[in-house]
Amino acid sequence: MEHDNDPTGLWPAIRARSGVILGAVGLFAWLALIWFMFGDVL
C-alpha cells in the first residue's frame, strides 16, 4: 500500500528508482559483456 502523505515515503521511492537504475545498469553490463565476447564475430 502506498501513501502519498507518508513522511517516510521518500525511502520506498528511492528503492523503487534504484531498482530501475540497477536493472538498466545490469542490462547495459550484459550487452557490454556480449559485445566484448562476440564483438569480433559480429
C-alpha positions as CSV (number, residue, x, y, z in Angstrom):
1,M,0.0,0.0,0.0
2,E,1.4,3.4,-1.0
3,H,0.5,6.5,0.9
4,D,1.4,9.8,-0.7
5,N,1.1,11.7,2.5
6,D,3.5,9.3,4.3
7,P,6.6,11.3,5.6
8,T,8.7,8.2,5.1
9,G,7.6,7.8,1.5
10,L,10.9,9.0,0.2
11,W,12.8,5.8,1.0
12,P,10.4,3.5,-0.9
13,A,10.6,5.9,-3.8
14,I,14.4,5.8,-3.7
15,R,14.4,2.0,-3.5
16,A,12.0,1.7,-6.5
17,R,14.0,4.1,-8.6
18,S,17.3,2.4,-7.6
19,G,15.7,-0.9,-8.7
20,V,15.1,0.6,-12.1
21,I,18.6,2.0,-12.3
22,L,20.1,-1.3,-11.3
23,G,18.0,-3.0,-13.9
24,A,19.3,-0.6,-16.6
25,V,22.9,-0.9,-15.4
26,G,22.5,-4.7,-15.4
27,L,21.1,-4.6,-19.0
28,F,24.0,-2.4,-20.2
29,A,26.5,-4.6,-18.5
30,W,25.0,-7.7,-20.1
31,L,25.1,-6.0,-23.6
32,A,28.7,-4.9,-22.9
33,L,29.7,-8.5,-22.0
34,I,28.1,-9.9,-25.1
35,W,29.8,-7.2,-27.2
36,F,33.2,-7.8,-25.7
37,M,32.8,-11.6,-26.1
38,F,31.4,-11.6,-29.6
39,G,32.4,-8.2,-31.0
40,D,35.0,-9.7,-33.3
41,V,32.5,-12.2,-34.6
42,L,29.6,-9.7,-35.1
